């Protein structure tokens, strides 16, 4: 269950739907490679979001169609476990 507020309501989504993951890594190339490793040839849009002041980290938005909750969670977990990814939001 995903809690989205203090009332502990479950997030209700209608699938398929577009979903945006914020993927954080050391640099643009490592994030791009991680996304490629995880989603292969699926249609997606990967755009630069932000960089830390020190330049140590970069965040990118991954927008793509997810087909169901398992698909959405699988992509999240696979990105999170990838060695080139520091964090996924």
HTML snippet that shows the backbone in 3Dmol.js (N, CA, C, O; Angstrom):
<script src="https://3Dmol.org/build/3Dmol-min.js"></script>
<div id="view" style="width:600px;height:400px;position:relative"></div>
<script>
const pdb = `
ATOM      1  N   UNK A   1       0.842  -1.180   0.000  1.00  0.00           N
ATOM      2  CA  UNK A   1       0.000   0.000   0.000  1.00  0.00           C
ATOM      3  C   UNK A   1       0.882   1.237   0.000  1.00  0.00           C
ATOM      4  O   UNK A   1       1.912   1.282   0.673  1.00  0.00           O
ATOM      5  N   UNK A   2       0.474   2.218  -0.747  1.00  0.00           N
ATOM      6  CA  UNK A   2       1.197   3.484  -0.780  1.00  0.00           C
ATOM      7  C   UNK A   2       0.370   4.530  -0.056  1.00  0.00           C
ATOM      8  O   UNK A   2      -0.798   4.746  -0.382  1.00  0.00           O
ATOM      9  N   UNK A   3       0.973   5.172   0.917  1.00  0.00           N
ATOM     10  CA  UNK A   3       0.270   6.192   1.687  1.00  0.00           C
ATOM     11  C   UNK A   3       0.583   7.552   1.083  1.00  0.00           C
ATOM     12  O   UNK A   3       1.747   7.929   0.948  1.00  0.00           O
ATOM     13  N   UNK A   4      -0.469   8.286   0.720  1.00  0.00           N
ATOM     14  CA  UNK A   4      -0.251   9.576   0.075  1.00  0.00           C
ATOM     15  C   UNK A   4      -0.638  10.743   0.958  1.00  0.00           C
ATOM     16  O   UNK A   4      -0.407  11.896   0.593  1.00  0.00           O
ATOM     17  N   UNK A   5      -1.217  10.471   2.106  1.00  0.00           N
ATOM     18  CA  UNK A   5      -1.551  11.548   3.029  1.00  0.00           C
ATOM     19  C   UNK A   5      -1.756  10.970   4.423  1.00  0.00           C
ATOM     20  O   UNK A   5      -1.620   9.763   4.620  1.00  0.00           O
ATOM     21  N   UNK A   6      -2.079  11.809   5.378  1.00  0.00           N
ATOM     22  CA  UNK A   6      -2.243  11.364   6.760  1.00  0.00           C
ATOM     23  C   UNK A   6      -3.456  10.468   6.963  1.00  0.00           C
ATOM     24  O   UNK A   6      -3.557   9.780   7.978  1.00  0.00           O
ATOM     25  N   UNK A   7      -4.376  10.472   6.005  1.00  0.00           N
ATOM     26  CA  UNK A   7      -5.579   9.651   6.142  1.00  0.00           C
ATOM     27  C   UNK A   7      -5.338   8.219   5.689  1.00  0.00           C
ATOM     28  O   UNK A   7      -6.250   7.393   5.741  1.00  0.00           O
ATOM     29  N   UNK A   8      -4.135   7.917   5.249  1.00  0.00           N
ATOM     30  CA  UNK A   8      -3.729   6.569   4.845  1.00  0.00           C
ATOM     31  C   UNK A   8      -4.585   6.019   3.712  1.00  0.00           C
ATOM     32  O   UNK A   8      -4.944   4.841   3.703  1.00  0.00           O
ATOM     33  N   UNK A   9      -4.906   6.887   2.760  1.00  0.00           N
ATOM     34  CA  UNK A   9      -5.645   6.448   1.589  1.00  0.00           C
ATOM     35  C   UNK A   9      -4.672   5.850   0.583  1.00  0.00           C
ATOM     36  O   UNK A   9      -3.569   6.359   0.387  1.00  0.00           O
ATOM     37  N   UNK A  10      -5.095   4.770  -0.046  1.00  0.00           N
ATOM     38  CA  UNK A  10      -4.259   4.136  -1.060  1.00  0.00           C
ATOM     39  C   UNK A  10      -4.352   4.916  -2.369  1.00  0.00           C
ATOM     40  O   UNK A  10      -5.420   5.394  -2.750  1.00  0.00           O
ATOM     41  N   UNK A  11      -3.216   5.036  -3.046  1.00  0.00           N
ATOM     42  CA  UNK A  11      -3.150   5.697  -4.337  1.00  0.00           C
ATOM     43  C   UNK A  11      -3.938   4.882  -5.355  1.00  0.00           C
ATOM     44  O   UNK A  11      -3.652   3.703  -5.562  1.00  0.00           O
ATOM     45  N   UNK A  12      -4.915   5.495  -5.980  1.00  0.00           N
ATOM     46  CA  UNK A  12      -5.730   4.819  -6.992  1.00  0.00           C
ATOM     47  C   UNK A  12      -5.361   5.361  -8.364  1.00  0.00           C
ATOM     48  O   UNK A  12      -5.478   6.559  -8.619  1.00  0.00           O
ATOM     49  N   UNK A  13      -4.923   4.488  -9.231  1.00  0.00           N
ATOM     50  CA  UNK A  13      -4.538   4.871 -10.586  1.00  0.00           C
ATOM     51  C   UNK A  13      -5.307   4.030 -11.589  1.00  0.00           C
ATOM     52  O   UNK A  13      -5.653   2.880 -11.318  1.00  0.00           O
ATOM     53  N   UNK A  14      -5.569   4.613 -12.743  1.00  0.00           N
ATOM     54  CA  UNK A  14      -6.158   3.861 -13.844  1.00  0.00           C
ATOM     55  C   UNK A  14      -5.053   3.553 -14.833  1.00  0.00           C
ATOM     56  O   UNK A  14      -4.391   4.456 -15.346  1.00  0.00           O
ATOM     57  N   UNK A  15      -4.862   2.278 -15.094  1.00  0.00           N
ATOM     58  CA  UNK A  15      -3.804   1.834 -16.001  1.00  0.00           C
ATOM     59  C   UNK A  15      -4.386   1.480 -17.352  1.00  0.00           C
ATOM     60  O   UNK A  15      -5.556   1.110 -17.445  1.00  0.00           O
ATOM     61  N   UNK A  16      -3.589   1.587 -18.399  1.00  0.00           N
ATOM     62  CA  UNK A  16      -2.235   2.133 -18.437  1.00  0.00           C
ATOM     63  C   UNK A  16      -2.254   3.644 -18.225  1.00  0.00           C
ATOM     64  O   UNK A  16      -3.245   4.310 -18.524  1.00  0.00           O
ATOM     65  N   UNK A  17      -1.152   4.174 -17.708  1.00  0.00           N
ATOM     66  CA  UNK A  17      -1.047   5.618 -17.491  1.00  0.00           C
ATOM     67  C   UNK A  17       0.409   6.052 -17.641  1.00  0.00           C
ATOM     68  O   UNK A  17       1.327   5.238 -17.544  1.00  0.00           O
ATOM     69  N   UNK A  18       0.598   7.327 -17.875  1.00  0.00           N
ATOM     70  CA  UNK A  18       1.948   7.884 -17.936  1.00  0.00           C
ATOM     71  C   UNK A  18       2.463   8.071 -16.519  1.00  0.00           C
ATOM     72  O   UNK A  18       1.720   8.481 -15.627  1.00  0.00           O
ATOM     73  N   UNK A  19       3.732   7.771 -16.318  1.00  0.00           N
ATOM     74  CA  UNK A  19       4.338   7.883 -14.994  1.00  0.00           C
ATOM     75  C   UNK A  19       5.692   8.555 -15.132  1.00  0.00           C
ATOM     76  O   UNK A  19       6.407   8.332 -16.109  1.00  0.00           O
ATOM     77  N   UNK A  20       6.041   9.375 -14.159  1.00  0.00           N
ATOM     78  CA  UNK A  20       7.331  10.052 -14.171  1.00  0.00           C
ATOM     79  C   UNK A  20       8.154   9.602 -12.968  1.00  0.00           C
ATOM     80  O   UNK A  20       7.722   9.734 -11.823  1.00  0.00           O
ATOM     81  N   UNK A  21       9.331   9.074 -13.239  1.00  0.00           N
ATOM     82  CA  UNK A  21      10.310   8.733 -12.208  1.00  0.00           C
ATOM     83  C   UNK A  21      11.390   9.807 -12.238  1.00  0.00           C
ATOM     84  O   UNK A  21      11.818  10.228 -13.312  1.00  0.00           O
ATOM     85  N   UNK A  22      11.826  10.246 -11.078  1.00  0.00           N
ATOM     86  CA  UNK A  22      12.986  11.135 -11.003  1.00  0.00           C
ATOM     87  C   UNK A  22      14.165  10.247 -10.613  1.00  0.00           C
ATOM     88  O   UNK A  22      14.182   9.651  -9.535  1.00  0.00           O
ATOM     89  N   UNK A  23      15.144  10.169 -11.503  1.00  0.00           N
ATOM     90  CA  UNK A  23      16.283   9.272 -11.322  1.00  0.00           C
ATOM     91  C   UNK A  23      17.520  10.121 -11.053  1.00  0.00           C
ATOM     92  O   UNK A  23      17.845  11.022 -11.826  1.00  0.00           O
ATOM     93  N   UNK A  24      18.208   9.827  -9.952  1.00  0.00           N
ATOM     94  CA  UNK A  24      19.370  10.608  -9.529  1.00  0.00           C
ATOM     95  C   UNK A  24      20.619   9.728  -9.593  1.00  0.00           C
ATOM     96  O   UNK A  24      20.634   8.602  -9.095  1.00  0.00           O
ATOM     97  N   UNK A  25      21.667  10.274 -10.223  1.00  0.00           N
ATOM     98  CA  UNK A  25      22.930   9.559 -10.346  1.00  0.00           C
ATOM     99  C   UNK A  25      24.093  10.529 -10.338  1.00  0.00           C
ATOM    100  O   UNK A  25      23.914  11.728 -10.125  1.00  0.00           O
ATOM    101  N   UNK A  26      25.291  10.001 -10.572  1.00  0.00           N
ATOM    102  CA  UNK A  26      26.496  10.837 -10.550  1.00  0.00           C
ATOM    103  C   UNK A  26      26.615  11.746 -11.763  1.00  0.00           C
ATOM    104  O   UNK A  26      27.122  12.863 -11.656  1.00  0.00           O
ATOM    105  N   UNK A  27      26.155  11.278 -12.911  1.00  0.00           N
ATOM    106  CA  UNK A  27      26.237  12.091 -14.123  1.00  0.00           C
ATOM    107  C   UNK A  27      25.181  11.636 -15.121  1.00  0.00           C
ATOM    108  O   UNK A  27      24.557  10.587 -14.960  1.00  0.00           O
ATOM    109  N   UNK A  28      24.998  12.450 -16.151  1.00  0.00           N
ATOM    110  CA  UNK A  28      23.956  12.212 -17.150  1.00  0.00           C
ATOM    111  C   UNK A  28      24.130  10.854 -17.833  1.00  0.00           C
ATOM    112  O   UNK A  28      23.162  10.114 -18.005  1.00  0.00           O
ATOM    113  N   UNK A  29      25.353  10.533 -18.215  1.00  0.00           N
ATOM    114  CA  UNK A  29      25.614   9.298 -18.944  1.00  0.00           C
ATOM    115  C   UNK A  29      25.289   8.065 -18.112  1.00  0.00           C
ATOM    116  O   UNK A  29      24.734   7.098 -18.634  1.00  0.00           O
ATOM    117  N   UNK A  30      25.626   8.084 -16.828  1.00  0.00           N
ATOM    118  CA  UNK A  30      25.344   6.917 -15.992  1.00  0.00           C
ATOM    119  C   UNK A  30      23.842   6.730 -15.799  1.00  0.00           C
ATOM    120  O   UNK A  30      23.362   5.597 -15.764  1.00  0.00           O
ATOM    121  N   UNK A  31      23.100   7.820 -15.674  1.00  0.00           N
ATOM    122  CA  UNK A  31      21.642   7.716 -15.558  1.00  0.00           C
ATOM    123  C   UNK A  31      21.062   7.189 -16.869  1.00  0.00           C
ATOM    124  O   UNK A  31      20.188   6.321 -16.855  1.00  0.00           O
ATOM    125  N   UNK A  32      21.537   7.702 -17.991  1.00  0.00           N
ATOM    126  CA  UNK A  32      21.055   7.227 -19.293  1.00  0.00           C
ATOM    127  C   UNK A  32      21.321   5.733 -19.464  1.00  0.00           C
ATOM    128  O   UNK A  32      20.456   5.003 -19.948  1.00  0.00           O
ATOM    129  N   UNK A  33      22.499   5.279 -19.075  1.00  0.00           N
ATOM    130  CA  UNK A  33      22.833   3.856 -19.183  1.00  0.00           C
ATOM    131  C   UNK A  33      21.970   3.004 -18.270  1.00  0.00           C
ATOM    132  O   UNK A  33      21.539   1.918 -18.660  1.00  0.00           O
ATOM    133  N   UNK A  34      21.712   3.479 -17.063  1.00  0.00           N
ATOM    134  CA  UNK A  34      20.870   2.735 -16.129  1.00  0.00           C
ATOM    135  C   UNK A  34      19.459   2.589 -16.684  1.00  0.00           C
ATOM    136  O   UNK A  34      18.876   1.505 -16.634  1.00  0.00           O
ATOM    137  N   UNK A  35      18.917   3.669 -17.209  1.00  0.00           N
ATOM    138  CA  UNK A  35      17.569   3.621 -17.785  1.00  0.00           C
ATOM    139  C   UNK A  35      17.538   2.636 -18.948  1.00  0.00           C
ATOM    140  O   UNK A  35      16.605   1.841 -19.063  1.00  0.00           O
ATOM    141  N   UNK A  36      18.537   2.681 -19.800  1.00  0.00           N
ATOM    142  CA  UNK A  36      18.599   1.760 -20.937  1.00  0.00           C
ATOM    143  C   UNK A  36      18.668   0.312 -20.460  1.00  0.00           C
ATOM    144  O   UNK A  36      18.001  -0.558 -21.021  1.00  0.00           O
ATOM    145  N   UNK A  37      19.467   0.050 -19.431  1.00  0.00           N
ATOM    146  CA  UNK A  37      19.584  -1.304 -18.887  1.00  0.00           C
ATOM    147  C   UNK A  37      18.254  -1.814 -18.345  1.00  0.00           C
ATOM    148  O   UNK A  37      17.931  -2.991 -18.499  1.00  0.00           O
ATOM    149  N   UNK A  38      17.488  -0.941 -17.717  1.00  0.00           N
ATOM    150  CA  UNK A  38      16.252  -1.360 -17.048  1.00  0.00           C
ATOM    151  C   UNK A  38      15.077  -1.480 -18.013  1.00  0.00           C
ATOM    152  O   UNK A  38      14.345  -2.469 -17.977  1.00  0.00           O
ATOM    153  N   UNK A  39      14.892  -0.487 -18.870  1.00  0.00           N
ATOM    154  CA  UNK A  39      13.673  -0.504 -19.692  1.00  0.00           C
ATOM    155  C   UNK A  39      13.907  -0.947 -21.128  1.00  0.00           C
ATOM    156  O   UNK A  39      12.953  -1.034 -21.901  1.00  0.00           O
ATOM    157  N   UNK A  40      15.133  -1.224 -21.501  1.00  0.00           N
ATOM    158  CA  UNK A  40      15.467  -1.707 -22.844  1.00  0.00           C
ATOM    159  C   UNK A  40      14.921  -0.780 -23.918  1.00  0.00           C
ATOM    160  O   UNK A  40      15.263   0.402 -23.957  1.00  0.00           O
ATOM    161  N   UNK A  41      14.075  -1.313 -24.788  1.00  0.00           N
ATOM    162  CA  UNK A  41      13.589  -0.551 -25.944  1.00  0.00           C
ATOM    163  C   UNK A  41      12.196   0.041 -25.745  1.00  0.00           C
ATOM    164  O   UNK A  41      11.580   0.485 -26.714  1.00  0.00           O
ATOM    165  N   UNK A  42      11.693   0.059 -24.531  1.00  0.00           N
ATOM    166  CA  UNK A  42      10.356   0.629 -24.312  1.00  0.00           C
ATOM    167  C   UNK A  42      10.375   2.127 -24.592  1.00  0.00           C
ATOM    168  O   UNK A  42      11.367   2.809 -24.334  1.00  0.00           O
ATOM    169  N   UNK A  43       9.258   2.628 -25.126  1.00  0.00           N
ATOM    170  CA  UNK A  43       9.141   4.061 -25.383  1.00  0.00           C
ATOM    171  C   UNK A  43       9.246   4.832 -24.078  1.00  0.00           C
ATOM    172  O   UNK A  43       8.631   4.468 -23.075  1.00  0.00           O
ATOM    173  N   UNK A  44      10.032   5.901 -24.104  1.00  0.00           N
ATOM    174  CA  UNK A  44      10.201   6.728 -22.916  1.00  0.00           C
ATOM    175  C   UNK A  44      10.773   8.080 -23.324  1.00  0.00           C
ATOM    176  O   UNK A  44      11.235   8.270 -24.450  1.00  0.00           O
ATOM    177  N   UNK A  45      10.729   8.997 -22.391  1.00  0.00           N
ATOM    178  CA  UNK A  45      11.350  10.310 -22.585  1.00  0.00           C
ATOM    179  C   UNK A  45      12.204  10.569 -21.352  1.00  0.00           C
ATOM    180  O   UNK A  45      11.703  10.544 -20.228  1.00  0.00           O
ATOM    181  N   UNK A  46      13.484  10.816 -21.561  1.00  0.00           N
ATOM    182  CA  UNK A  46      14.416  11.073 -20.468  1.00  0.00           C
ATOM    183  C   UNK A  46      14.950  12.484 -20.631  1.00  0.00           C
ATOM    184  O   UNK A  46      15.611  12.795 -21.621  1.00  0.00           O
ATOM    185  N   UNK A  47      14.660  13.340 -19.653  1.00  0.00           N
ATOM    186  CA  UNK A  47      15.063  14.742 -19.745  1.00  0.00           C
ATOM    187  C   UNK A  47      15.817  15.164 -18.492  1.00  0.00           C
ATOM    188  O   UNK A  47      15.561  14.668 -17.395  1.00  0.00           O
ATOM    189  N   UNK A  48      16.751  16.091 -18.680  1.00  0.00           N
ATOM    190  CA  UNK A  48      17.514  16.635 -17.560  1.00  0.00           C
ATOM    191  C   UNK A  48      16.579  17.403 -16.637  1.00  0.00           C
ATOM    192  O   UNK A  48      15.721  18.154 -17.099  1.00  0.00           O
ATOM    193  N   UNK A  49      16.743  17.216 -15.347  1.00  0.00           N
ATOM    194  CA  UNK A  49      15.916  17.913 -14.374  1.00  0.00           C
ATOM    195  C   UNK A  49      16.726  18.949 -13.609  1.00  0.00           C
ATOM    196  O   UNK A  49      16.376  20.129 -13.581  1.00  0.00           O
ATOM    197  N   UNK A  50      17.820  18.496 -12.984  1.00  0.00           N
ATOM    198  CA  UNK A  50      18.585  19.396 -12.130  1.00  0.00           C
ATOM    199  C   UNK A  50      19.979  18.813 -11.886  1.00  0.00           C
ATOM    200  O   UNK A  50      20.225  17.632 -12.133  1.00  0.00           O
ATOM    201  N   UNK A  51      20.873  19.653 -11.401  1.00  0.00           N
ATOM    202  CA  UNK A  51      22.203  19.211 -10.982  1.00  0.00           C
ATOM    203  C   UNK A  51      22.499  19.845  -9.633  1.00  0.00           C
ATOM    204  O   UNK A  51      22.073  20.967  -9.358  1.00  0.00           O
ATOM    205  N   UNK A  52      23.227  19.126  -8.797  1.00  0.00           N
ATOM    206  CA  UNK A  52      23.584  19.682  -7.495  1.00  0.00           C
ATOM    207  C   UNK A  52      24.545  20.851  -7.684  1.00  0.00           C
ATOM    208  O   UNK A  52      25.215  20.953  -8.711  1.00  0.00           O
ATOM    209  N   UNK A  53      24.606  21.723  -6.693  1.00  0.00           N
ATOM    210  CA  UNK A  53      25.497  22.891  -6.774  1.00  0.00           C
ATOM    211  C   UNK A  53      26.946  22.480  -7.001  1.00  0.00           C
ATOM    212  O   UNK A  53      27.678  23.127  -7.750  1.00  0.00           O
ATOM    213  N   UNK A  54      27.343  21.408  -6.353  1.00  0.00           N
ATOM    214  CA  UNK A  54      28.728  20.951  -6.478  1.00  0.00           C
ATOM    215  C   UNK A  54      28.972  20.182  -7.776  1.00  0.00           C
ATOM    216  O   UNK A  54      30.119  19.942  -8.153  1.00  0.00           O
ATOM    217  N   UNK A  55      27.894  19.799  -8.455  1.00  0.00           N
ATOM    218  CA  UNK A  55      28.039  19.021  -9.679  1.00  0.00           C
ATOM    219  C   UNK A  55      28.237  17.545  -9.426  1.00  0.00           C
ATOM    220  O   UNK A  55      28.512  16.785 -10.354  1.00  0.00           O
ATOM    221  N   UNK A  56      28.101  17.130  -8.176  1.00  0.00           N
ATOM    222  CA  UNK A  56      28.327  15.736  -7.816  1.00  0.00           C
ATOM    223  C   UNK A  56      27.190  14.826  -8.278  1.00  0.00           C
ATOM    224  O   UNK A  56      27.417  13.651  -8.567  1.00  0.00           O
ATOM    225  N   UNK A  57      25.968  15.361  -8.350  1.00  0.00           N
ATOM    226  CA  UNK A  57      24.799  14.572  -8.729  1.00  0.00           C
ATOM    227  C   UNK A  57      23.992  15.281  -9.802  1.00  0.00           C
ATOM    228  O   UNK A  57      24.010  16.506  -9.920  1.00  0.00           O
ATOM    229  N   UNK A  58      23.279  14.469 -10.583  1.00  0.00           N
ATOM    230  CA  UNK A  58      22.359  14.995 -11.585  1.00  0.00           C
ATOM    231  C   UNK A  58      21.039  14.232 -11.451  1.00  0.00           C
ATOM    232  O   UNK A  58      21.029  13.033 -11.171  1.00  0.00           O
ATOM    233  N   UNK A  59      19.939  14.937 -11.652  1.00  0.00           N
ATOM    234  CA  UNK A  59      18.643  14.265 -11.654  1.00  0.00           C
ATOM    235  C   UNK A  59      18.025  14.398 -13.036  1.00  0.00           C
ATOM    236  O   UNK A  59      18.158  15.418 -13.713  1.00  0.00           O
ATOM    237  N   UNK A  60      17.342  13.322 -13.430  1.00  0.00           N
ATOM    238  CA  UNK A  60      16.683  13.297 -14.729  1.00  0.00           C
ATOM    239  C   UNK A  60      15.275  12.747 -14.553  1.00  0.00           C
ATOM    240  O   UNK A  60      15.030  11.894 -13.699  1.00  0.00           O
ATOM    241  N   UNK A  61      14.351  13.248 -15.375  1.00  0.00           N
ATOM    242  CA  UNK A  61      12.974  12.767 -15.353  1.00  0.00           C
ATOM    243  C   UNK A  61      12.801  11.696 -16.419  1.00  0.00           C
ATOM    244  O   UNK A  61      13.121  11.905 -17.590  1.00  0.00           O
ATOM    245  N   UNK A  62      12.292  10.551 -15.996  1.00  0.00           N
ATOM    246  CA  UNK A  62      11.968   9.461 -16.907  1.00  0.00           C
ATOM    247  C   UNK A  62      10.452   9.384 -17.012  1.00  0.00           C
ATOM    248  O   UNK A  62       9.779   8.987 -16.061  1.00  0.00           O
ATOM    249  N   UNK A  63       9.919   9.762 -18.161  1.00  0.00           N
ATOM    250  CA  UNK A  63       8.480   9.706 -18.412  1.00  0.00           C
ATOM    251  C   UNK A  63       8.197   8.530 -19.333  1.00  0.00           C
ATOM    252  O   UNK A  63       8.823   8.379 -20.382  1.00  0.00           O
ATOM    253  N   UNK A  64       7.233   7.691 -18.920  1.00  0.00           N
ATOM    254  CA  UNK A  64       6.900   6.531 -19.742  1.00  0.00           C
ATOM    255  C   UNK A  64       5.529   5.986 -19.386  1.00  0.00           C
ATOM    256  O   UNK A  64       4.959   6.328 -18.349  1.00  0.00           O
ATOM    257  N   UNK A  65       5.013   5.143 -20.247  1.00  0.00           N
ATOM    258  CA  UNK A  65       3.737   4.494 -20.028  1.00  0.00           C
ATOM    259  C   UNK A  65       3.965   3.247 -19.188  1.00  0.00           C
ATOM    260  O   UNK A  65       4.800   2.406 -19.520  1.00  0.00           O
ATOM    261  N   UNK A  66       3.214   3.136 -18.095  1.00  0.00           N
ATOM    262  CA  UNK A  66       3.245   1.909 -17.294  1.00  0.00           C
ATOM    263  C   UNK A  66       1.900   1.215 -17.465  1.00  0.00           C
ATOM    264  O   UNK A  66       0.858   1.865 -17.538  1.00  0.00           O
ATOM    265  N   UNK A  67       1.935  -0.110 -17.529  1.00  0.00           N
ATOM    266  CA  UNK A  67       0.739  -0.872 -17.882  1.00  0.00           C
ATOM    267  C   UNK A  67      -0.090  -1.310 -16.685  1.00  0.00           C
ATOM    268  O   UNK A  67      -1.296  -1.522 -16.809  1.00  0.00           O
ATOM    269  N   UNK A  68       0.543  -1.445 -15.535  1.00  0.00           N
ATOM    270  CA  UNK A  68      -0.169  -1.843 -14.317  1.00  0.00           C
ATOM    271  C   UNK A  68       0.723  -1.544 -13.114  1.00  0.00           C
ATOM    272  O   UNK A  68       1.858  -1.093 -13.270  1.00  0.00           O
ATOM    273  N   UNK A  69       0.210  -1.794 -11.937  1.00  0.00           N
ATOM    274  CA  UNK A  69       0.954  -1.472 -10.719  1.00  0.00           C
ATOM    275  C   UNK A  69       2.239  -2.293 -10.611  1.00  0.00           C
ATOM    276  O   UNK A  69       3.269  -1.779 -10.175  1.00  0.00           O
ATOM    277  N   UNK A  70       2.181  -3.553 -11.002  1.00  0.00           N
ATOM    278  CA  UNK A  70       3.385  -4.392 -10.954  1.00  0.00           C
ATOM    279  C   UNK A  70       4.471  -3.852 -11.879  1.00  0.00           C
ATOM    280  O   UNK A  70       5.649  -3.842 -11.520  1.00  0.00           O
ATOM    281  N   UNK A  71       4.080  -3.407 -13.059  1.00  0.00           N
ATOM    282  CA  UNK A  71       5.015  -2.821 -14.018  1.00  0.00           C
ATOM    283  C   UNK A  71       5.658  -1.572 -13.423  1.00  0.00           C
ATOM    284  O   UNK A  71       6.876  -1.407 -13.490  1.00  0.00           O
ATOM    285  N   UNK A  72       4.849  -0.700 -12.846  1.00  0.00           N
ATOM    286  CA  UNK A  72       5.338   0.549 -12.247  1.00  0.00           C
ATOM    287  C   UNK A  72       6.323   0.260 -11.113  1.00  0.00           C
ATOM    288  O   UNK A  72       7.385   0.877 -11.036  1.00  0.00           O
ATOM    289  N   UNK A  73       5.970  -0.670 -10.245  1.00  0.00           N
ATOM    290  CA  UNK A  73       6.825  -1.015  -9.107  1.00  0.00           C
ATOM    291  C   UNK A  73       8.107  -1.722  -9.553  1.00  0.00           C
ATOM    292  O   UNK A  73       9.177  -1.488  -8.991  1.00  0.00           O
ATOM    293  N   UNK A  74       7.994  -2.591 -10.571  1.00  0.00           N
ATOM    294  CA  UNK A  74       9.173  -3.304 -11.063  1.00  0.00           C
ATOM    295  C   UNK A  74      10.220  -2.323 -11.583  1.00  0.00           C
ATOM    296  O   UNK A  74      11.404  -2.446 -11.269  1.00  0.00           O
ATOM    297  N   UNK A  75       9.781  -1.351 -12.378  1.00  0.00           N
ATOM    298  CA  UNK A  75      10.707  -0.363 -12.932  1.00  0.00           C
ATOM    299  C   UNK A  75      11.350   0.439 -11.807  1.00  0.00           C
ATOM    300  O   UNK A  75      12.558   0.676 -11.824  1.00  0.00           O
ATOM    301  N   UNK A  76      10.551   0.855 -10.833  1.00  0.00           N
ATOM    302  CA  UNK A  76      11.067   1.609  -9.685  1.00  0.00           C
ATOM    303  C   UNK A  76      12.148   0.801  -8.958  1.00  0.00           C
ATOM    304  O   UNK A  76      13.239   1.309  -8.699  1.00  0.00           O
ATOM    305  N   UNK A  77      11.843  -0.444  -8.635  1.00  0.00           N
ATOM    306  CA  UNK A  77      12.789  -1.279  -7.885  1.00  0.00           C
ATOM    307  C   UNK A  77      14.047  -1.571  -8.701  1.00  0.00           C
ATOM    308  O   UNK A  77      15.152  -1.556  -8.158  1.00  0.00           O
ATOM    309  N   UNK A  78      13.892  -1.833  -9.993  1.00  0.00           N
ATOM    310  CA  UNK A  78      15.051  -2.133 -10.839  1.00  0.00           C
ATOM    311  C   UNK A  78      15.966  -0.921 -10.960  1.00  0.00           C
ATOM    312  O   UNK A  78      17.188  -1.057 -10.914  1.00  0.00           O
ATOM    313  N   UNK A  79      15.383   0.256 -11.115  1.00  0.00           N
ATOM    314  CA  UNK A  79      16.202   1.475 -11.163  1.00  0.00           C
ATOM    315  C   UNK A  79      16.912   1.693  -9.832  1.00  0.00           C
ATOM    316  O   UNK A  79      18.098   2.023  -9.797  1.00  0.00           O
ATOM    317  N   UNK A  80      16.179   1.505  -8.742  1.00  0.00           N
ATOM    318  CA  UNK A  80      16.734   1.727  -7.401  1.00  0.00           C
ATOM    319  C   UNK A  80      17.922   0.800  -7.122  1.00  0.00           C
ATOM    320  O   UNK A  80      18.872   1.195  -6.446  1.00  0.00           O
ATOM    321  N   UNK A  81      17.871  -0.414  -7.634  1.00  0.00           N
ATOM    322  CA  UNK A  81      18.930  -1.397  -7.391  1.00  0.00           C
ATOM    323  C   UNK A  81      20.127  -1.236  -8.330  1.00  0.00           C
ATOM    324  O   UNK A  81      21.187  -1.809  -8.081  1.00  0.00           O
ATOM    325  N   UNK A  82      19.967  -0.468  -9.397  1.00  0.00           N
ATOM    326  CA  UNK A  82      21.043  -0.326 -10.383  1.00  0.00           C
ATOM    327  C   UNK A  82      22.237   0.397  -9.755  1.00  0.00           C
ATOM    328  O   UNK A  82      22.060   1.371  -9.023  1.00  0.00           O
ATOM    329  N   UNK A  83      23.432  -0.074 -10.037  1.00  0.00           N
ATOM    330  CA  UNK A  83      24.651   0.489  -9.438  1.00  0.00           C
ATOM    331  C   UNK A  83      24.890   1.950  -9.784  1.00  0.00           C
ATOM    332  O   UNK A  83      25.502   2.675  -8.999  1.00  0.00           O
ATOM    333  N   UNK A  84      24.420   2.397 -10.942  1.00  0.00           N
ATOM    334  CA  UNK A  84      24.651   3.781 -11.362  1.00  0.00           C
ATOM    335  C   UNK A  84      23.602   4.757 -10.842  1.00  0.00           C
ATOM    336  O   UNK A  84      23.697   5.959 -11.089  1.00  0.00           O
ATOM    337  N   UNK A  85      22.607   4.252 -10.128  1.00  0.00           N
ATOM    338  CA  UNK A  85      21.525   5.101  -9.624  1.00  0.00           C
ATOM    339  C   UNK A  85      21.685   5.289  -8.119  1.00  0.00           C
ATOM    340  O   UNK A  85      21.834   4.321  -7.373  1.00  0.00           O
ATOM    341  N   UNK A  86      21.653   6.540  -7.687  1.00  0.00           N
ATOM    342  CA  UNK A  86      21.765   6.849  -6.260  1.00  0.00           C
ATOM    343  C   UNK A  86      20.404   6.855  -5.579  1.00  0.00           C
ATOM    344  O   UNK A  86      20.280   6.451  -4.423  1.00  0.00           O
ATOM    345  N   UNK A  87      19.370   7.321  -6.309  1.00  0.00           N
ATOM    346  CA  UNK A  87      18.041   7.433  -5.719  1.00  0.00           C
ATOM    347  C   UNK A  87      16.998   7.511  -6.828  1.00  0.00           C
ATOM    348  O   UNK A  87      17.275   8.003  -7.922  1.00  0.00           O
ATOM    349  N   UNK A  88      15.788   7.017  -6.531  1.00  0.00           N
ATOM    350  CA  UNK A  88      14.656   7.130  -7.449  1.00  0.00           C
ATOM    351  C   UNK A  88      13.482   7.681  -6.659  1.00  0.00           C
ATOM    352  O   UNK A  88      13.168   7.201  -5.570  1.00  0.00           O
ATOM    353  N   UNK A  89      12.843   8.689  -7.220  1.00  0.00           N
ATOM    354  CA  UNK A  89      11.655   9.269  -6.592  1.00  0.00           C
ATOM    355  C   UNK A  89      10.476   9.085  -7.524  1.00  0.00           C
ATOM    356  O   UNK A  89       9.363   9.499  -7.201  1.00  0.00           O
TER     357      UNK A  89
END
`;
const viewer = $3Dmol.createViewer("view");
viewer.addModel(pdb, "pdb");
viewer.setStyle({}, {cartoon: {color: "spectrum"}});
viewer.zoomTo();
viewer.render();
</script>
